[in-house]
Amino acid sequence: MEGSPRPVDQARRKAISTILYGSLALIVTAAGIYALSPKPTSDDSPKSGSSSTDTVTTSSASSQPPVQSAAPSEIGVRVVYFGMPLAATGVKKETVELDSPAFLSNLQGALTELHPSLKSMLPSMVFLVDGVSATGDVQLENDVEVDILAVMAGG
């Protein structure tokens, strides 16, 4: 009996492998979603009549045209929706203009104003900033891409 592992060790190994495989499945799924999302190229330019991408401005500016300055006072954030957030908004991709400096919480507030149905989903959504899972209230740079997807059950 020296060569056979103890039953406790087998149960512990099984639990650890289940956790590792579940984590691996989540990482692979997120990486797959990110890899399948369209990435803008230098050839991409807004085309009139396009319904797949909307540009939304959320700022405190009045109807005056924006003033160009050396340091931009607004940043553009490209938002891509997947799964339930996509179903809730009905929009695959949109650009949101935020006052600079902008943080993830500013984007979340702007999105819930644009799409009130997202407010109840916020606690169960994952935000990827340029493909990296965002934890906390990270600062957003101009022309950053934020992927929004719901946490998936199972694993």
Summary of the structure (lengths in Angstrom):
residues: 155
radius of gyration: 20.7
end to end distance: 35.1
largest distance: 83.2
contacts: 352
relative contact order: 0.17
helix: 37%
strand: 25%
